[in-house]
Amino acid sequence: MVLCAAVFLDSMDLSLMGVALPAIGRDLSLPESVLQWLMSGYAVAYGGFLLLGGRIADLFGRRRVFLLSLAVFAVASLAGGLLSAGWPLVVTRVIKGLAAALTAPAALSLITTTFAEGPRRNRALGVYSLAGATGYTAGLIASGLLTEISWRLVFFLPVPVAAVVLLVSPLVLPSGSSRERGGFDGAGAVTVTGGVLLLVFALTERAWPAGVVAVLLLAAFVLIERRRPAPLVPLEVFRSGTVGPANLAALAWACATIGWQFVAVLYLQRVLGHTPLTTGLGIVPMGLAIVVSANLAGRLIARWGLGRVASAGMLVQGAGILLFLRAGADGDYLTVLLPALVVHGIGNGLSFPSLNIAAVAGLPDERQGLASGLVTSSVQIGAGIGVAVLAAVMTLGDTPLAGYRIAFLTAGGFSVLGALIAAYGLRRRRPAPLPTA
């Protein structure tokens, strides 16, 4: 519960700003360029430092990194609620993104090193995934409610939760050393962090020259890792069991679900005329569906395997997205929107835990922080890709409604792609034959 509360905060902070931005802009007289960075500053720092955060957790102790980064997250949240200038607010958001990039892999690797691989770990990761998936939805709901009172409450909201977690953590988290012996790959850290930062920035701002530089940096990172005796990301980790396919499927999962949520919120407000508050409340059934299906995911995985549950979940998630095609300019909530939201939530709750379990399966404890950072980074980069692609295809329609339909179709396509990757890459493999004595 302690670790899941932290990842809930990280995910919730991704969506908390969305509804509050107009109120912040009016109150502080901020231009649109500054407001946009209140969103993208967090995402760029979060997505860019995740791999480095996972490695830092392995090297310097997961418990220590978790507590320090969560404390920084709480202080930055408090500072953001007290400030009244644009760019200092952006700086607090960037600091929070950096802190989240350290907290998330440390929390996930603490879970995977506490519970042995098998049903108990699967159940624990199911709860963890549930916290992350519902955090984003809860952020939309809380943002609508709190902004009606004051936008500063959106910044203050994470502070008491983080404070409780910091008080309880020393009592319940294992205090034993979890450090890995070995050097630190500075060149690899610089190239991969810079590459991912620029990639997320390019997708967020559509700055394609930055995207070219990002590709060059990531190519340099691969060359460096092949030659380093103690690399930041040993490339052979992608050939370990289901790590590689799980990360690809997680990227497609985020392209579909985070991209779709971005478009769906715009559709509900701009086309159907919902207020931010009614939009947030309307998403509640999807969050409940995620809770129920994520609680069932562990049992289904034990019976049917990771590949089947993950691929089925992504197909169901895609079906929920495509059901939004039934909605027109005056889509009825009970008969059209509600079924789509519930179906999407069921698929979401089944697929996300499966992908998190597959991404860390079969790896030793000293690589759990790295694997946790990899899958979380895949989700964040996928979110950036999904939002950028769907925002672009929305402009292809002859009418605004046609643009939304194209975006829904594209998001459904991402889900189908992820289902194919999961079905093929996460299928149950036969154990290798034992060598002759």
SVG drawing of the C-alpha trace seen along z (x, -y; Angstrom):
<svg xmlns="http://www.w3.org/2000/svg" viewBox="-29 -39 64 77">
<polyline fill="none" stroke="black" stroke-width="0.4" points="0.0,0.0 2.9,-2.4 4.6,-1.8 1.4,-1.9 0.4,-5.2 3.6,-6.7 3.0,-5.5 -0.6,-6.6 0.7,-10.1 3.2,-9.9 0.4,-8.9 -2.1,-11.3 0.2,-14.3 0.2,-13.5 -3.4,-14.5 -4.0,-16.9 -2.9,-20.0 -5.3,-19.4 -8.5,-20.9 -6.7,-23.5 -4.7,-25.2 -7.3,-27.8 -7.9,-28.9 -4.1,-29.2 -3.7,-31.2 -6.5,-33.6 -5.4,-34.1 -1.7,-34.6 -2.0,-36.2 0.2,-33.5 0.6,-33.1 -0.3,-29.8 3.3,-28.8 4.0,-28.8 0.8,-26.9 1.8,-24.2 5.0,-23.6 3.2,-23.0 2.1,-19.8 5.0,-18.9 7.7,-19.9 6.6,-17.1 6.2,-14.6 9.7,-15.4 11.5,-15.0 9.5,-11.9 10.1,-10.1 13.7,-11.3 15.1,-10.3 13.4,-6.9 16.2,-4.7 18.7,-6.6 16.4,-6.4 16.1,-2.7 19.9,-2.3 20.4,-4.8 18.0,-2.6 20.0,0.5 23.3,-1.2 22.5,-3.4 19.7,-1.5 16.1,-1.3 14.7,-2.3 17.0,-5.3 16.2,-6.5 12.5,-6.0 12.4,-8.1 14.6,-10.9 12.8,-11.3 9.4,-11.2 10.4,-13.9 11.6,-16.1 8.2,-15.4 6.3,-16.6 8.4,-19.8 8.1,-20.7 4.3,-20.2 4.1,-22.5 6.2,-25.1 4.1,-25.0 1.0,-25.8 2.6,-28.8 4.1,-30.4 2.4,-33.0 4.8,-33.3 4.8,-31.3 8.3,-30.0 9.0,-29.2 5.8,-27.1 7.2,-25.3 10.5,-24.6 8.5,-22.9 6.8,-20.7 10.1,-19.7 11.5,-18.9 8.4,-16.8 8.9,-14.9 12.5,-14.1 11.5,-13.0 8.8,-10.7 11.4,-9.2 13.3,-8.1 10.4,-7.1 8.6,-4.9 11.4,-2.4 12.5,-2.3 9.0,-1.4 8.4,1.2 11.8,2.9 11.1,2.9 8.0,4.9 9.7,7.3 12.6,8.0 10.3,8.5 8.0,11.0 9.4,14.1 8.5,14.7 5.1,16.4 1.5,15.9 2.4,13.6 4.5,11.3 1.8,11.3 -0.8,10.3 1.4,7.5 2.2,6.2 -1.5,6.3 -2.2,4.0 0.7,1.8 -0.5,1.6 -4.0,0.8 -2.7,-2.1 -0.8,-3.5 -3.7,-3.1 -6.3,-4.6 -4.1,-7.5 -4.4,-9.0 -8.2,-8.8 -8.3,-10.1 -6.3,-13.1 -8.9,-14.0 -11.7,-13.7 -9.8,-15.5 -8.7,-18.3 -12.3,-19.0 -13.5,-19.1 -10.6,-21.1 -10.4,-23.7 -13.9,-24.7 -12.6,-25.9 -9.0,-27.0 -6.3,-25.8 -3.7,-25.9 -5.4,-22.9 -4.3,-20.9 -0.7,-21.5 -1.3,-20.9 -3.2,-17.6 -0.2,-15.3 1.5,-16.9 -0.5,-15.2 -0.5,-11.8 3.3,-12.0 3.8,-13.0 1.9,-10.0 3.9,-7.7 7.2,-9.2 6.1,-8.7 5.1,-5.1 7.8,-3.9 10.6,-3.5 8.4,-1.2 7.4,1.1 10.0,1.0 12.9,3.5 16.0,1.8 18.6,4.3 21.1,3.2 19.9,3.5 22.9,2.0 24.6,3.5 28.3,3.5 29.8,2.0 30.7,-1.2 28.5,-3.9 28.2,-4.3 28.3,-8.1 28.5,-8.2 25.5,-5.9 23.5,-7.9 24.1,-11.1 23.3,-9.8 20.1,-7.8 18.8,-10.5 19.5,-13.2 18.0,-11.1 14.8,-10.3 14.4,-13.9 14.7,-15.2 12.5,-12.5 9.7,-13.3 10.3,-17.1 10.1,-16.6 6.8,-14.7 5.3,-17.2 6.4,-20.3 6.6,-18.8 10.2,-20.0 11.5,-17.6 15.1,-18.8 15.2,-17.8 13.8,-14.4 16.8,-13.9 19.3,-14.7 17.4,-12.3 17.8,-9.5 21.5,-10.2 22.0,-10.2 20.1,-6.9 22.2,-5.4 25.3,-6.5 23.9,-5.0 23.6,-1.6 27.2,-1.8 28.4,-2.8 26.5,0.0 28.0,2.6 31.5,1.6 31.2,0.8 32.2,3.5 29.6,2.2 26.8,0.7 23.9,-1.4 21.5,0.9 23.0,4.3 21.5,4.9 21.2,8.6 18.4,7.8 16.1,7.4 16.8,11.0 15.9,12.2 12.6,13.9 9.7,11.5 11.4,8.2 11.8,7.0 8.2,7.9 6.7,6.6 8.3,3.2 7.1,3.0 3.6,4.0 3.7,1.4 4.6,-1.3 1.7,-0.4 -0.6,-0.1 0.3,-3.7 -0.1,-5.0 -3.6,-3.6 -5.0,-4.3 -3.2,-7.6 -3.7,-9.0 -7.3,-8.0 -8.0,-9.6 -6.5,-12.8 -8.8,-12.8 -11.8,-11.6 -11.6,-14.4 -11.4,-17.0 -14.4,-15.3 -16.5,-15.3 -15.9,-19.0 -15.6,-20.5 -18.2,-18.5 -20.7,-17.3 -20.3,-20.4 -19.5,-18.7 -18.0,-20.9 -14.6,-19.8 -16.5,-18.6 -19.0,-16.4 -16.2,-15.1 -14.3,-13.9 -17.3,-12.4 -18.3,-10.7 -14.9,-8.8 -15.6,-7.3 -17.2,-4.1 -14.1,-3.4 -12.0,-3.7 -14.2,-1.3 -14.0,1.2 -10.2,0.9 -10.3,1.7 -12.4,4.8 -10.5,6.3 -7.1,5.6 -8.1,7.5 -9.0,10.4 -5.9,10.2 -3.6,12.2 -6.0,15.2 -6.4,15.1 -2.7,14.9 -2.1,17.9 -4.6,19.9 -4.2,18.7 -0.7,17.1 0.7,13.6 0.4,13.6 -3.2,14.6 -4.4,12.2 -2.3,9.3 -3.4,9.7 -7.1,10.3 -7.0,7.2 -5.6,5.0 -8.2,6.3 -11.0,5.5 -9.4,2.1 -9.4,1.5 -13.0,2.5 -13.9,-0.1 -12.0,-2.8 -13.8,-1.8 -17.2,-1.9 -16.7,-5.7 -17.2,-5.7 -20.9,-5.3 -21.0,-8.7 -21.8,-11.6 -22.4,-15.3 -24.8,-14.5 -23.7,-11.1 -25.9,-9.8 -24.0,-9.0 -25.9,-6.0 -26.4,-4.1 -23.2,-5.1 -20.5,-6.6 -20.9,-4.5 -20.6,-1.1 -17.5,-2.3 -15.8,-3.6 -16.6,-0.4 -15.3,1.9 -12.2,-0.1 -11.6,0.0 -12.0,3.8 -9.4,4.3 -7.1,1.7 -7.2,3.4 -6.3,6.8 -3.5,5.7 -1.5,3.3 -0.7,5.7 0.2,8.4 2.7,6.2 4.3,5.1 4.7,8.7 6.2,9.7 8.7,6.8 10.4,7.9 10.0,11.7 13.1,13.9 15.6,11.2 17.8,11.3 17.2,8.8 20.1,6.6 18.4,5.9 14.9,5.3 15.4,1.5 16.6,1.4 13.7,3.5 11.2,1.3 12.6,-1.8 12.5,-0.3 8.8,0.5 7.8,-2.7 9.9,-4.6 8.2,-2.7 4.8,-3.7 5.8,-7.4 7.4,-7.5 4.3,-5.7 2.1,-8.3 4.0,-11.0 3.8,-9.3 0.1,-8.5 -0.8,-12.1 1.3,-13.5 0.0,-11.1 -3.6,-11.4 -3.4,-15.2 -2.0,-15.2 -4.5,-12.9 -7.4,-14.9 -6.6,-17.6 -7.1,-15.3 -10.9,-15.2 -13.1,-17.5 -15.0,-18.4 -14.0,-18.4 -16.2,-15.3 -14.5,-13.5 -11.1,-14.3 -12.2,-12.7 -13.3,-9.6 -10.0,-9.2 -8.2,-9.6 -10.4,-6.9 -9.6,-4.5 -5.9,-5.2 -6.0,-4.6 -7.8,-1.3 -5.1,-0.4 -2.4,-0.9 -4.3,1.5 -4.5,4.2 -0.8,3.8 0.0,4.2 -2.3,7.3 -0.4,8.9 3.0,8.2 1.8,9.6 0.2,12.7 3.4,13.6 6.1,12.3 4.6,13.2 3.4,16.7 4.4,19.4 7.7,21.0 8.7,24.6 11.7,24.9 15.0,25.7 16.1,29.4 18.4,30.1 22.1,30.9 23.3,34.4 25.1,35.1"/>
</svg>
